[in-house]
Amino acid sequence: LVNKFFNSNVLFIDDQSLWGKEDYWATPLEMLSIGAGDCEDYSIAKYFTLKELGMDEEKLRLTYVKAIDINQAHMVLTYFENKRAIPLVLDNLIVEIKPANLRTDLIPVYSFNGTGLWLAKSRGGSQRVGDASRLSLWEELESRMKNNIQP
């Protein structure tokens, strides 16, 4: 339901057109108030919505991938039932939620959540390399969410 809600109710618009910046990670409130966002915004909104609904943060990761079909960087939300499970991919490009091993159009690069940062080793595998605080856009997003600041 969360994936379908955001995919159906939010218009895709790139950051330059929407925010006048090359890369901007909007809070869910910013995205919903304007009714538009890019792939990071969809993924972030799904992540925080599922967390608010009681989903364990350890099972959710924002995953930076290369989308082969559109030949560009892309972000999706992945859900891990357990640490050894193949994650499910929640994506704004397709409505259906599919296991990562069936998303051969995506090459994982790194993933993160509020507790960690992982580098993709191979499809389905990853190695923890630190905290998400290493990502400046994540830090800025969390700061705006705490302070409820708009751009």
MOFEN-V161567 format. One record per run of one state. SS is the DSSP state (h for helix, s for strand, l for the rest). FROM is the first residue (numbers start at 0). TO is the last residue. If there is no record, write none. Layout:
SS_FROM_TO + SS_FROM_TO
//
This chain:
l_0_0 + h_1_8 + l_9_9 + s_10_11 + l_12_13 + h_14_18 + l_19_26 + h_27_33 + l_34_34 + s_35_36 + l_37_37 + h_38_51 + l_52_55 + h_56_58 + s_59_66 + l_67_70 + s_71_78 + l_79_86 + s_87_89 + l_90_96 + s_97_98 + h_99_101 + l_102_104 + s_105_112 + l_113_114 + s_115_121 + l_122_123 + s_124_129 + l_130_130 + h_131_133 + l_134_134 + h_135_146 + l_147_150
//
